[in-house]
Amino acid sequence: MANKVTICGIDTTTLPKLSNEELNQLMIKIKTGDKEAKKQFIIANMRLVLSVVQRFSGRKENPDDLFQVGCVGLIKSINNFDTTLNVKFSTYAVPMIIGEIRRFIRDNNSMRVSRSIRDTAYQILKSREKLTKQNKTEPSIEEISTDLGISVKEVSFALDALSEPMSMFDPVYKDGSETVRVMDQIGDCKNNQDKWIEDFALKDALKKLSDREKQIVMMRYYLGKTQMEVSTEVGISQAQVSRLEKEAISNMRKEIM
């Protein structure tokens, strides 16, 4: 999403920009039941929704869908906002918009969990929104467990059960042409160095490598480290690690074949 964004048919560059004072005056009218003021307030805060949606831009969900769900969170924030508290509307609204989007993502998750766990998780989310509003800060798991009268373990389990699963191919870091995925950071703890060399007939091929190449190959394919981690430990750039790794693999293939 660049500076000019069209989402749900709305050109966000045309949205009005209101000062805090203007927004405060609209909110006062909203609390008296002024529907036109509420409409103006919603439109003026659509950029806020967009800024939240951008946090989820790397996901598979349609941005238009997330924007619409975020607008639902915005409306809930307007309806529940307490003007007597010394809190900016955006400070109160952002967590609620994020929560609404996360609920949408969880409900559309291909993995299904039991209804009881889902109900517990929704109660936890409601409690978190309530405590955030009361205390003006994100509550801890302990505070939520006390509020609901359930154990900390139940809170953690319910939230973890509704978390979206991570794909082995999800990117976790990108530096130029090098994309580090989840699978790149998983080491194989069941194999030791001798078995790894023996199983793949690489012992002789490894001997032909320079000490630096051998070190990089072992760190990358035995210890399961990323190129960035190797570059930090060895003291060379990631580009150099990538080049040495490719050269080492090429030389080993020639030896084996």
N, C-alpha and C positions, 0 to 999 in steps of 0.2 A: 504494500500500500504506500503510494508516494504521497507528495503534498496534496495533489489533486486526486480525490477519491470519490468514485461514484459507487454507492452501495445501496442496495434495495431501491434503485432508481433515483437516489438522492445525490445531487452534486454537493458534497460537503463544503466546497469553497463558497457556496452561496448561503450557507447557514449564518444567521446573525450572531454577532459577538456582543454580549452584554456585560456591563461592568458589574462588580459585586453588589453595588448599591441598587442597580436596576433589578438584579436577580432577587435581592432581598425584598424589594417592593413587590415584585411579582409573587413571591412566596407568601407574603402577608395577605395579598388578595386571594391566593389559592385557598388559604385556611378559612377564608370567609365564604368559600364556595364559588369563586369566580372561575368558570370553565374556560373562558377565553385566555385568562392569565395562565392557567395550567397548560393550555396548548402552546402558548408562547414559551413557557418555561421548558417544556419538553423539547421543543425544536432548538432552543438555545443551548441545551445540554446534550445534543446528539453527538457533538464532537467528543464529549466525555465518554460516551458509549463507544465511539470509534476507537479512542485511545486504549480502552480496555480490550476490545476485540483484537487489536493489533498484537496483544500479548499472546494470543492463541493462533497467530498467523501460520505457525509451522505445523498445525494439525490438519487432519484430513477433512474436518467439518467445513461445510460451505460458509464463507464469511457472511453472506446475506442472512443465513439462518442464525448465526451467532449474534449478528447485529440486532435482529428482531427480538431475540431472547434477551439481549442486553437492554433493549428498550423497555421490556417488561420489568426488568430489575430497576430501571430508572423510574418508572411509574410507581412501583412499590416503594421506592425510596422517597419519592415526593409525598405519597400518601402517609407514610409513617414518620416523616421528618418532624422533629420537635424544635420549633423555632425559639423556645426558651433556653435551649442549651447553647453555650458559646462554642459552637462547632460549625465549620464551613460545610455547606451542603455536599460539596465534592468529596470531602473527607468521609462523610457518612455514606454517600452513594456508591463509591467505588467498590468497597467490600461486598455490598449487596448485589451489584451488577456482576461482579466476578462469581459470587455464589450462585446466581441464577444461571450463568453460562455453564458453570461446572456441573450443576444439576442436570442441565440439558445434555451435556456430554455423557454423564453417567447413565442417564436414562436411555441413551442411544448406543450404549456400549454393547458389543456383540456377546460379551460374557455376562451371564446372569447369576445373581446371588439370591439367597432366600429372601422371602418377603419380610420376615422378622428382622433380619440384619438391615435390610433397606429401610424399614420403618425406624429402626434405632438410629441409623445414620441421618435420616431426615430430622429426627428429634434433636440430634446433636447439632446439625446445621442451624436449626431454629434457635437453639440455646446459644450458639456462637453469635448469631446476629443480635439476639437480645442482650447478651453480656457486652458485646462490642458497643452497642448503643448506650448501655448504662454506664460503662466504665471508660468509654472513649478510647479503648485499646483492645487489641486482639486477645481473647482469653486463652489461658493455658489449658491443656488437656485435664489437669487436676481440677481447675475451676469448673469446667464443663461437667466432669463426673460428679462433682459436689452438687451442682445445680440440678442434674437429672436424677441423682441418687443411684448411679450405677458405677461400676468399678472403672478405673483408668484403663485396665486391660480391655474391657468391653468397648470403650470409646475408641481406642486405637484399632481394635480388630474391625469394628464396623466401618471406620473411615478407610482402612487399608483394603477392605473387601470391595469397596466401591471405587477404588482408584482404577484409572484406565490402564490396562496392561501395556507394557513397553515391548516393542518389537526388537528383535535382535539386530534388525537393520536400521533402526532409528539413529540418525546422526546426533552425536553429543558434542562434536567440535569440528570446525572447518577452518583450515588455514591454507589459503591458496587452492592448489589442486588436491591437497590431502584432506580427505574426509574421514574422521574417526567415528566409527559406529560402535554400538553397544557391544557387538560381538568381538571387536578389537580389544576390548578391555577385560575380556574374560580369559583367565589363565586356566590351564588344565592341571589341577592339583594331583590327579591320579597318576600321572606319568612322571617318572624321574628322568634325569638327564641321560643316564646310561640306556634306559629302555627306549627313550625317544630316538637316540642315535642308532641303536641296534635295529629297531623296528623299521626304520626307513633307510637303512643301509647308507647312512650319511657319515659314518665315522671317518672314512678315508677322505671323503670330499671336504669335510670340515678341516682336516689337517692341512689342506692346500690353501686355506684362506689365511689372510693376514690376521694378526691378533685383533685389530680393530673390527674387521669384518666378522670374525668369529664371535666377538663380544656382542655385536649388534644382532646377529642372527639368533644367538642364545637368548638375549633379552626380549626380542620380538616374538620368537616362536616357542620358546620354552617357558619363559616367565610371563608371557602374554602382555608385555608392556606396549603402549602406543609409541608412535614415532616421536611425539612431543615429549613423553616421559624419558625415552632413551636419549633424546637430544639434551635434556636437562641434566641427566646423570653423567653422560659422557662428556658434555661440554662442547658440543658442536651444534650447528643449526639443524633444524628439522629437514631442510632441503639436502644437507650433506648426509644425514641419516638415510633419507629416502634413496639417494644415489648409491651409497655404499651397500645398502640392503639389496637393491636391484642387481648390482654388480656381483655381490656374493651369491645370490640365488642363481644367476646366470652361470657363474663359474662352477657351482655345485652341480647343476644340471649337466654341464659338459662332462664332468668327472663321472657322474652316475651313468650317463648314456654312452 
